[in-house]
Amino acid sequence: MNIAILDSATLGEDITFECLNGLGTLTVYQRTTQEQTIERLNGIDCVILNKGTLTADILSKASDLKLICLSATGFDNVDISYCKQHGIAVCNVEGYSTECVSQLTVSMALSLINHLTEYDKFVKSGKYSESGTPNNLTPVFNEICGKTWGIVGLGNIGKRVASLHRHSAVRL
């Protein structure tokens, strides 16, 4: 089996592909432009991609392709209809980002309520030292106690954010 990874640079430098050893011949590309995709899919049985797009036009020229593995949760970058009509299996990685996106969501909410960006700029600009007052009270600092947090959408990530909220020592 011939396997190609088209955009390994989008996966991070901490990713190795040792788990694919023995499954076939692996070719790894850091980046692949749309123009390069057709050429790089020539003779490929299985393609792994993250951000690239596989349109019907591209897929029609990949005659050996049997499997598309998306290293993300969505399918919006692959013509699923074409794949169904031509027997090309498509799979993704459900739930791969639930923990990190949930953590980032809570971090961003805390950053917003605490105005971290504004205070960071204030200190880095030198105004904190120049002011003569070891404090900055604008924008107004808000306490999270008594605030209501709304979560729109209770998919895997929304449920995990709610779980982090329920299990945290501090209630948002």
ZAPAVO-912837 format. One line per 3 residues: for each residue x, y negated, z of N, C-alpha, C, CB. Coordinates in pm, 1 decimal. Glycine has a CB too. Layout:
residues N
X:Y:Z:X:Y:Z:X:Y:Z:X:Y:Z; ...
END
This chain:
residues 172
84.3:117.7:0.0:0.0:0.0:0.0:88.4:-123.3:0.0:-95.7:-0.2:121.2; 51.3:-221.6:-79.9:121.9:-348.7:-84.5:42.1:-451.7:-5.3:143.8:-395.6:-231.4; 107.8:-512.0:92.9:44.9:-607.9:183.3:115.8:-741.7:168.8:49.3:-557.9:331.1
38.0:-849.7:164.6:97.3:-983.5:158.2:33.4:-1072.0:264.4:79.4:-1046.1:16.9; 116.9:-1147.4:332.0:70.8:-1252.8:422.3:100.4:-1382.8:348.6:142.3:-1246.7:566.6; -3.5:-1460.7:320.8:13.3:-1578.1:235.6:51.8:-1706.1:307.7:-110.8:-1601.8:162.2
24.5:-1715.0:437.0:50.5:-1841.8:506.4:96.2:-1819.1:650.5:-75.2:-1929.4:505.2; 206.2:-1749.5:665.2:254.5:-1715.0:799.2:290.3:-1837.1:882.9:374.9:-1625.0:788.5; 323.0:-1948.9:818.0:357.8:-2070.8:892.7:239.9:-2122.8:975.4:405.2:-2180.0:796.0
117.5:-2086.5:936.4:-0.2:-2131.9:1010.7:-28.0:-2046.8:1133.9:-121.5:-2131.1:920.7; 48.6:-1942.3:1152.1:24.0:-1849.4:1263.0:112.5:-1875.4:1384.3:44.7:-1708.1:1216.2; 217.7:-1953.7:1367.4:308.2:-1982.2:1478.2:434.7:-1900.5:1467.9:240.2:-1955.5:1610.8
538.5:-1952.5:1526.8:668.9:-1887.1:1519.7:682.1:-1769.7:1615.7:777.3:-1986.8:1547.9; 588.7:-1755.5:1708.2:596.0:-1646.9:1805.4:528.8:-1519.1:1755.8:532.7:-1690.2:1935.4; 480.2:-1519.6:1633.6:411.5:-1403.8:1577.2:511.7:-1315.8:1501.7:296.2:-1448.7:1483.1
507.0:-1187.3:1530.2:586.6:-1092.1:1452.5:489.9:-1000.2:1378.9:684.9:-1009.9:1544.3; 539.3:-932.7:1281.6:454.1:-845.8:1201.4:496.6:-699.7:1212.0:456.3:-890.0:1056.1; 561.9:-666.4:1323.4:609.6:-529.4:1345.4:497.0:-427.1:1342.5:682.1:-520.6:1477.8
377.7:-467.6:1382.8:264.7:-374.0:1385.3:227.0:-326.1:1245.0:143.6:-439.6:1451.5; 274.4:-394.5:1142.5:244.4:-356.3:1005.1:348.3:-260.5:946.5:234.9:-479.8:918.9; 458.6:-240.6:1020.4:561.7:-146.7:973.8:500.1:-9.0:953.3:679.5:-138.7:1074.9
534.1:52.0:842.9:487.0:186.5:814.5:351.9:191.1:744.6:479.2:263.7:940.8; 283.7:77.5:733.8:154.5:76.0:665.7:168.7:54.7:515.3:66.3:-32.3:724.6; 283.7:4.9:476.3:306.3:-22.2:335.4:420.1:-120.1:318.7:179.8:-75.9:269.5
432.6:-174.4:199.6:534.7:-273.0:170.3:478.3:-411.8:201.3:581.8:-262.9:21.9; 546.5:-481.0:291.1:498.3:-610.8:337.4:581.8:-723.6:276.2:502.5:-618.2:491.8; 511.0:-823.0:222.8:573.7:-945.4:174.8:513.4:-1060.2:252.4:554.6:-964.4:20.6
599.1:-1142.7:313.8:552.9:-1254.2:395.9:593.4:-1385.0:330.6:609.7:-1244.9:539.4; 494.8:-1470.2:309.0:517.5:-1604.6:256.2:485.5:-1705.2:365.8:431.0:-1631.2:128.5; 572.6:-1801.1:385.2:547.7:-1906.2:483.2:424.9:-1988.7:443.6:671.4:-1997.2:497.1
421.6:-2029.1:318.7:312.8:-2111.2:265.8:283.7:-2066.7:123.4:348.6:-2263.3:270.7; 158.7:-2079.0:84.4:119.0:-2046.5:-52.2:21.5:-2153.4:-99.9:55.0:-1903.7:-60.8; 54.6:-2218.5:-207.5:-37.3:-2316.5:-265.0:-147.9:-2242.4:-340.3:38.1:-2415.5:-359.7
-256.1:-2312.5:-369.9:-364.0:-2250.6:-447.5:-311.0:-2203.0:-582.6:-481.1:-2350.0:-467.6; -218.9:-2278.4:-639.8:-162.2:-2242.0:-769.3:-80.1:-2113.0:-760.7:-75.3:-2355.7:-822.2; -17.1:-2087.5:-648.0:66.0:-1968.1:-630.5:-14.4:-1844.4:-591.9:170.9:-1994.0:-525.7
-136.4:-1862.6:-544.9:-214.7:-1752.2:-489.6:-235.8:-1639.2:-589.6:-348.5:-1803.0:-442.1; -277.6:-1672.5:-710.2:-305.0:-1568.2:-810.5:-180.4:-1484.5:-836.1:-354.7:-1631.1:-942.6; -67.8:-1549.1:-854.7:57.8:-1476.7:-879.8:94.2:-1387.1:-761.7:172.3:-1575.8:-907.5
78.1:-1438.7:-640.5:119.1:-1362.6:-522.0:23.6:-1248.4:-488.1:130.3:-1455.1:-403.3; -98.2:-1251.4:-540.2:-192.4:-1142.1:-518.3:-178.5:-1030.9:-622.4:-334.1:-1195.6:-519.5; -96.5:-1052.7:-721.9:-75.3:-952.4:-826.1:-16.0:-825.2:-764.4:18.1:-1007.7:-937.6
-86.5:-713.4:-776.4:-39.2:-585.5:-723.9:-58.9:-568.9:-573.7:105.3:-569.2:-756.0; -128.9:-659.1:-509.6:-149.7:-654.2:-363.9:-280.0:-580.6:-331.6:-152.7:-797.9:-303.7; -272.1:-485.8:-238.7:-389.7:-411.1:-192.6:-459.5:-479.1:-75.8:-349.7:-270.6:-152.6
-378.8:-540.0:11.4:-430.8:-603.2:132.7:-363.6:-738.7:150.2:-407.3:-513.1:257.9; -445.1:-841.5:169.1:-390.2:-974.3:191.7:-433.7:-1022.7:329.4:-435.7:-1073.3:81.1; -339.9:-1087.5:398.5:-367.3:-1147.8:528.6:-348.1:-1297.6:511.8:-273.8:-1089.2:642.1
-449.5:-1374.3:550.4:-436.1:-1518.3:540.3:-513.9:-1586.7:651.4:-483.7:-1567.2:403.9; -480.5:-1713.2:670.6:-542.8:-1793.0:774.8:-615.9:-1911.1:713.6:-438.6:-1841.1:876.0; -544.2:-1997.6:646.2:-601.4:-2122.4:595.7:-623.2:-2124.6:445.2:-513.4:-2235.8:633.3
-564.6:-2032.4:373.1:-578.9:-2031.8:227.7:-722.5:-2005.4:185.8:-487.1:-1927.6:166.1; -753.2:-2035.6:60.4:-887.4:-2017.0:6.6:-884.2:-1914.4:-105.2:-945.4:-2150.4:-44.1; -977.4:-1820.6:-98.9:-989.5:-1719.4:-202.8:-1125.2:-1735.1:-270.1:-972.3:-1576.0:-144.2
-1124.1:-1802.6:-383.7:-1245.9:-1826.4:-460.7:-1273.4:-1706.8:-551.5:-1233.8:-1956.6:-544.2; -1391.4:-1704.5:-612.0:-1426.0:-1598.3:-706.5:-1327.1:-1596.5:-822.0:-1569.6:-1616.6:-759.3; -1284.8:-1713.1:-868.6:-1189.1:-1720.5:-978.9:-1056.9:-1653.8:-942.3:-1165.0:-1866.2:-1018.5
-1008.1:-1682.9:-823.9:-883.0:-1621.9:-777.5:-902.1:-1471.6:-757.5:-835.3:-1688.1:-645.6; -1009.1:-1433.7:-690.5:-1034.4:-1292.5:-661.1:-1052.5:-1209.9:-788.5:-1157.9:-1278.9:-572.9; -1109.0:-1269.3:-892.0:-1131.0:-1195.3:-1017.2:-999.4:-1155.8:-1083.5:-1214.4:-1279.2:-1114.2
-891.8:-1222.7:-1047.3:-760.3:-1192.9:-1105.0:-676.2:-1102.0:-1013.9:-684.5:-1323.3:-1132.0; -730.4:-1066.7:-897.3:-659.3:-980.2:-802.1:-718.6:-839.7:-811.6:-669.6:-1036.0:-654.7; -689.2:-771.5:-919.3:-755.9:-644.4:-951.2:-724.9:-530.7:-854.6:-717.9:-602.0:-1088.7
-614.7:-537.2:-781.4:-578.8:-429.7:-688.8:-629.2:-454.0:-546.2:-428.7:-412.6:-686.9; -680.7:-571.5:-521.4:-717.8:-611.5:-385.0:-834.0:-527.8:-331.4:-755.0:-760.2:-381.7; -812.6:-470.3:-211.6:-913.8:-387.5:-146.5:-957.5:-442.8:-11.7:-861.6:-247.5:-128.7
-867.7:-522.5:50.6:-894.8:-570.5:185.2:-839.0:-710.3:204.9:-836.2:-475.2:288.9; -922.3:-797.6:262.9:-880.4:-932.4:301.5:-893.2:-941.2:452.4:-966.3:-1044.0:229.6; -781.8:-968.9:519.6:-781.0:-983.7:665.1:-758.5:-1130.7:697.7:-670.9:-893.7:731.4
-855.2:-1191.5:762.3:-845.3:-1331.5:800.8:-797.1:-1338.8:944.7:-981.5:-1404.5:783.9; -693.9:-1417.0:966.8:-639.2:-1430.2:1102.2:-707.2:-1546.0:1175.6:-485.6:-1452.1:1097.2; -837.2:-1556.1:1157.7:-919.3:-1659.3:1221.3:-1059.6:-1601.0:1240.1:-922.9:-1792.6:1135.1
-1150.3:-1682.0:1289.6:-1284.7:-1631.6:1317.1:-1380.6:-1646.3:1200.7:-1341.1:-1701.6:1435.4; -1364.6:-1747.0:1117.1:-1461.3:-1775.1:1012.0:-1432.7:-1702.7:882.3:-1466.2:-1920.7:986.2; -1530.9:-1714.7:790.7:-1518.5:-1657.2:656.4:-1534.8:-1764.0:548.9:-1622.4:-1546.3:635.9
-1539.5:-1889.9:587.8:-1571.7:-1996.4:494.2:-1465.8:-2020.5:386.8:-1593.8:-2121.7:569.2; -1350.1:-1961.6:399.0:-1245.6:-1980.2:298.2:-1235.5:-1863.0:200.4:-1112.3:-2000.3:366.3; -1333.1:-1772.6:205.7:-1334.2:-1657.6:115.2:-1473.5:-1646.5:52.0:-1296.0:-1525.1:191.3
-1477.6:-1620.3:-77.3:-1605.3:-1599.7:-145.1:-1657.0:-1460.4:-108.6:-1590.4:-1615.6:-300.9; -1733.5:-1455.6:-1.7:-1785.0:-1328.3:51.8:-1877.6:-1260.3:-48.5:-1859.6:-1351.7:184.7; -1957.0:-1336.8:-117.3:-2049.0:-1280.9:-216.2:-1971.4:-1203.3:-323.8:-2133.5:-1393.5:-281.2
-1864.3:-1263.8:-373.6:-1781.9:-1196.6:-474.2:-1724.6:-1066.1:-416.4:-1666.9:-1290.4:-522.3; -1676.2:-1073.9:-294.8:-1615.6:-955.6:-232.4:-1716.9:-842.4:-218.7:-1558.0:-991.2:-94.6; -1839.0:-873.8:-177.6:-1944.5:-771.2:-164.9:-1973.8:-707.2:-299.7:-2073.8:-832.6:-106.5
-1983.6:-789.8:-402.3:-2015.3:-739.8:-536.6:-1904.8:-652.2:-594.7:-2041.5:-856.0:-629.9; -1781.4:-671.7:-547.9:-1667.5:-600.4:-606.5:-1598.4:-504.8:-509.3:-1567.1:-699.7:-657.5; -1662.8:-475.4:-398.2:-1611.1:-374.8:-305.5:-1483.1:-413.4:-233.1:-1587.7:-249.6:-378.7
-1463.4:-541.3:-211.0:-1345.8:-586.0:-136.0:-1389.2:-608.1:8.7:-1283.6:-717.4:-198.2; -1330.7:-534.6:99.5:-1363.8:-548.4:242.0:-1300.6:-676.2:296.9:-1315.0:-424.1:322.9; -1372.6:-741.5:386.7:-1323.4:-863.6:449.6:-1343.5:-850.1:599.3:-1396.0:-990.7:394.0
-1238.8:-879.8:675.7:-1250.8:-876.1:821.7:-1183.3:-998.9:881.0:-1188.3:-745.8:879.8; -1223.3:-1031.4:1001.1:-1163.0:-1145.4:1070.1:-1125.5:-1104.3:1211.0:-1259.2:-1266.8:1072.4; -1082.3:-1200.5:1291.1:-1038.1:-1172.8:1427.6:-1134.5:-1242.9:1523.1:-889.7:-1220.5:1451.0
-1244.7:-1177.5:1549.6:-1345.1:-1234.6:1638.0:-1287.5:-1257.2:1777.5:-1468.0:-1143.5:1645.2; -1309.6:-1376.1:1827.9:-1271.7:-1406.5:1965.0:-1124.8:-1434.5:1988.9:-1311.3:-1296.5:2049.8; -1044.9:-1445.6:1883.3:-900.9:-1462.6:1903.7:-865.0:-1591.6:1977.0:-830.5:-1459.6:1771.0
-947.0:-1694.5:1963.7:-909.1:-1823.9:2020.0:-994.0:-1864.6:2139.5:-918.3:-1929.6:1914.3; -1075.4:-1775.7:2189.2:-1169.6:-1812.6:2294.6:-1099.9:-1871.5:2416.3:-1250.6:-1692.0:2336.0; -996.8:-1807.3:2465.9:-930.3:-1855.0:2587.0:-860.7:-1989.0:2565.8:-829.8:-1752.5:2634.6
-783.3:-2000.9:2457.2:-707.2:-2124.8:2437.8:-798.8:-2242.5:2403.5:-602.9:-2106.0:2327.0; -903.1:-2220.3:2324.5:-993.4:-2330.8:2290.3:-1076.0:-2371.9:2412.0:-1086.6:-2290.7:2173.6; -1116.5:-2276.3:2493.1:-1190.8:-2308.7:2615.5:-1104.5:-2391.1:2709.9:-1238.8:-2180.2:2685.9
-981.5:-2350.4:2726.6:-889.1:-2425.1:2812.6:-867.2:-2565.9:2757.7:-753.9:-2350.9:2824.9; -849.4:-2576.2:2627.0:-829.9:-2707.0:2565.4:-954.2:-2794.3:2582.7:-796.2:-2691.6:2416.5; -1071.8:-2735.4:2572.2:-1196.6:-2809.8:2590.2:-1203.5:-2871.2:2729.1:-1317.4:-2718.6:2567.0
-1175.6:-2792.1:2831.9:-1178.4:-2842.7:2969.2:-1069.7:-2949.0:2988.1:-1159.3:-2726.7:3070.8; -951.0:-2924.7:2933.0:-841.6:-3021.7:2943.9:-878.0:-3155.1:2879.9:-715.1:-2966.2:2879.2; -939.4:-3148.4:2762.7:-977.3:-3271.6:2694.0:-1085.4:-3347.3:2769.6:-1025.0:-3240.8:2553.1
-1180.9:-3274.4:2825.5:-1286.1:-3339.8:2903.8:-1225.5:-3411.4:3024.5:-1391.9:-3236.6:2949.9; -1133.0:-3345.8:3092.0:-1067.6:-3408.9:3207.0:-982.7:-3528.6:3162.8:-979.9:-3306.3:3281.7; -917.2:-3516.9:3048.9:-838.2:-3628.1:2997.2:-927.4:-3748.0:2965.0:-760.3:-3584.8:2872.2
-1041.2:-3721.9:2906.1:-1133.8:-3830.4:2871.9:-1188.9:-3900.2:2996.0:-1249.1:-3776.4:2788.3; -1232.8:-3822.5:3093.5:-1291.8:-3883.3:3212.9:-1186.6:-3957.2:3295.9:-1360.1:-3776.2:3298.6; -1061.1:-3912.1:3286.1:-952.1:-3976.5:3360.3:-877.9:-4082.0:3279.6:-854.4:-3872.8:3407.1
-914.9:-4100.5:3154.4:-851.5:-4200.1:3066.8:-699.6:-4181.4:3059.6:-884.0:-4341.5:3116.0; -655.0:-4058.7:3048.4:-511.0:-4031.4:3048.0:-438.0:-4102.0:2934.6:-486.8:-3882.7:3038.2; -497.5:-4108.4:2816.3:-431.4:-4174.4:2703.4:-407.3:-4321.7:2733.5:-515.5:-4159.6:2575.6
-508.3:-4389.7:2786.6:-494.8:-4532.0:2816.4:-389.0:-4556.2:2924.5:-629.7:-4589.8:2860.7; -389.4:-4474.5:3028.8:-291.9:-4492.4:3136.4:-150.8:-4458.4:3088.9:-329.1:-4405.3:3257.2; -138.3:-4357.6:3004.0:-8.2:-4322.1:2947.1:47.4:-4438.5:2865.3:-19.8:-4195.5:2859.2
-35.5:-4497.6:2780.3:7.5:-4613.1:2699.5:47.6:-4730.2:2789.6:-105.6:-4656.9:2602.7; -27.9:-4752.9:2895.7:-0.7:-4862.5:2988.1:137.9:-4848.3:3050.5:-107.8:-4867.7:3097.6; 169.7:-4727.4:3095.6:300.1:-4703.1:3158.4:411.4:-4712.4:3054.5:302.8:-4564.8:3227.4
395.9:-4649.1:2940.1:500.1:-4647.7:2836.8:525.4:-4785.4:2777.5:462.3:-4551.7:2726.5; 424.8:-4871.1:2778.3:442.1:-5005.4:2722.5:526.7:-5095.0:2812.9:306.3:-5069.8:2699.1; 545.9:-5052.3:2937.6:620.3:-5133.2:3032.9:532.0:-5225.5:3115.2:722.8:-5214.0:2960.8
403.9:-5234.1:3081.4:311.2:-5323.3:3151.6:293.6:-5283.0:3298.2:175.5:-5323.8:3081.3; 303.8:-5153.5:3325.9:290.5:-5106.2:3464.4:399.6:-5169.3:3551.2:298.7:-4950.4:3471.0; 522.6:-5164.2:3503.4:635.3:-5220.7:3578.7:630.8:-5372.8:3580.6:767.9:-5173.8:3519.1
588.1:-5432.0:3472.3:584.7:-5577.7:3461.1:472.1:-5641.5:3542.1:570.7:-5617.0:3316.5; 365.9:-5565.6:3569.1:246.4:-5624.2:3630.2:267.3:-5670.4:3774.4:134.5:-5524.5:3626.3; 363.6:-5612.7:3842.4:384.8:-5647.0:3982.1:286.0:-5577.4:4075.0:375.0:-5796.0:4000.2
189.1:-5510.5:4019.2:91.3:-5434.2:4097.2:105.3:-5287.6:4057.7:-56.0:-5486.3:4073.2; 140.7:-5203.3:4152.8:160.8:-5061.8:4118.1:27.7:-4988.9:4097.9:242.3:-4991.4:4227.5; -52.9:-5041.9:4005.5:-183.4:-4982.9:3982.1:-238.6:-5036.5:3850.9:-280.1:-5012.7:4099.5
-329.9:-4965.6:3794.8:-404.6:-5011.6:3677.6:-546.8:-4963.1:3696.6:-342.1:-4958.6:3541.4; -640.3:-5054.2:3704.1:-778.0:-5017.3:3734.6:-871.5:-5029.4:3614.9:-829.4:-5102.3:3846.4; -815.4:-5053.0:3498.0:-898.9:-5053.7:3378.4:-833.3:-4968.0:3271.6:-921.6:-5198.0:3326.8
-907.1:-4886.1:3204.7:-1049.5:-4864.6:3223.4:-1079.6:-4804.3:3360.5:-1103.4:-4774.5:3113.7; -1202.4:-4813.1:3399.4:-1244.0:-4765.4:3531.1:-1220.8:-4615.1:3541.0:-1392.9:-4799.3:3557.6; -1158.1:-4575.1:3648.5:-1132.5:-4433.8:3676.0:-1262.1:-4371.8:3726.2:-1016.5:-4415.3:3780.3
-1297.3:-4256.2:3672.4:-1421.4:-4187.9:3711.7:-1392.0:-4059.9:3786.3:-1507.3:-4157.7:3589.5; -1468.8:-4034.2:3886.4:-1461.5:-3906.8:3958.0:-1552.6:-3806.9:3886.6:-1502.8:-3923.4:4109.2; -1514.1:-3681.2:3883.9:-1598.7:-3582.2:3818.9:-1711.5:-3534.1:3909.7:-1515.1:-3464.5:3774.2
-1696.7:-3555.5:4037.0:-1799.8:-3513.5:4131.6:-1933.1:-3579.7:4096.1:-1758.4:-3548.7:4276.9; -2036.4:-3499.4:4083.9:-2169.4:-3551.0:4055.3:-2199.6:-3571.3:3908.3:-2187.9:-3678.3:4125.2; -2102.7:-3547.2:3821.5:-2125.7:-3562.3:3677.8:-2191.5:-3436.1:3622.4:-1992.6:-3591.3:3603.5
-2263.2:-3452.8:3514.6:-2327.4:-3339.9:3446.5:-2252.4:-3311.3:3317.6:-2477.8:-3369.3:3417.5; -2222.4:-3187.3:3296.2:-2149.7:-3142.9:3177.6:-2249.5:-3068.1:3089.4:-2025.6:-3051.8:3215.4; -2256.0:-3103.9:2963.4:-2342.3:-3033.2:2869.2:-2259.3:-2954.5:2770.5:-2433.7:-3130.7:2795.4
-2299.0:-2833.1:2745.5:-2229.7:-2748.6:2648.3:-2327.3:-2720.7:2535.3:-2177.3:-2614.7:2713.4; -2291.4:-2764.5:2416.3:-2376.6:-2742.3:2299.5:-2324.5:-2618.4:2228.3:-2378.1:-2867.5:2203.5; -2405.2:-2516.1:2226.2:-2366.1:-2390.6:2162.5:-2310.0:-2293.4:2263.6:-2264.2:-2415.8:2052.7
-2370.5:-2176.6:2272.5:-2322.6:-2076.6:2367.0:-2275.8:-1950.7:2293.9:-2432.6:-2041.7:2467.9; -2182.3:-1974.2:2201.8:-2111.6:-1862.0:2141.1:-2003.8:-1818.1:2239.2:-2050.1:-1900.5:2001.2; -1906.1:-1745.3:2190.9:-1798.5:-1696.6:2278.8:-1727.6:-1810.6:2350.6:-1696.9:-1616.0:2198.3
-1697.7:-1917.9:2277.6:-1623.2:-2029.2:2337.5:-1710.4:-2104.9:2436.2:-1571.4:-2124.7:2228.6; -1833.4:-2137.2:2398.5:-1923.4:-2208.0:2489.2:-1947.5:-2131.4:2618.2:-2055.3:-2234.7:2420.7; -1965.3:-2000.7:2606.4:-1985.4:-1917.2:2726.4:-1861.3:-1918.1:2815.1:-2020.3:-1772.1:2686.4
-1743.1:-1916.4:2753.0:-1620.3:-1916.1:2831.6:-1599.4:-2049.8:2901.1:-1500.6:-1883.8:2743.0; -1631.4:-2160.9:2833.9:-1621.4:-2292.4:2897.2:-1715.5:-2296.7:3017.7:-1655.7:-2406.6:2795.5; -1837.1:-2247.0:3000.0:-1932.5:-2243.1:3111.9:-1879.4:-2156.7:3225.2:-2069.1:-2190.0:3064.9
-1815.2:-2045.8:3189.8:-1757.6:-1956.8:3290.8:-1645.1:-2026.0:3366.5:-1705.8:-1828.0:3225.6; -1560.1:-2098.3:3295.1:-1451.9:-2171.0:3361.1:-1509.3:-2273.9:3457.6:-1360.7:-2239.6:3257.3; -1615.7:-2336.5:3417.1:-1682.9:-2435.3:3501.9:-1738.3:-2368.0:3627.6:-1796.8:-2505.9:3423.8
-1805.5:-2254.2:3610.5:-1866.6:-2184.3:3725.1:-1762.2:-2132.4:3822.7:-1952.8:-2068.2:3676.4; -1647.0:-2091.0:3770.7:-1547.2:-2028.3:3855.4:-1437.5:-2123.0:3901.3:-1486.2:-1914.1:3783.7; -1447.3:-2249.9:3864.0:-1343.5:-2343.3:3904.7:-1368.6:-2392.4:4045.3:-1335.8:-2460.8:3808.4
-1262.2:-2433.9:4110.3:-1274.6:-2488.3:4245.5:-1343.2:-2624.1:4243.2:-1136.7:-2500.0:4311.6; -1329.1:-2694.9:4131.4:-1390.0:-2826.3:4116.1:-1506.7:-2813.8:4019.3:-1286.2:-2931.7:4066.0; -1622.9:-2855.3:4060.0:-1739.2:-2851.5:3972.5:-1741.4:-2977.1:3885.6:-1870.2:-2839.1:4054.9
-1756.9:-2957.8:3755.9:-1763.7:-3072.4:3664.9:-1902.2:-3133.0:3668.1:-1727.0:-3031.1:3521.5
END
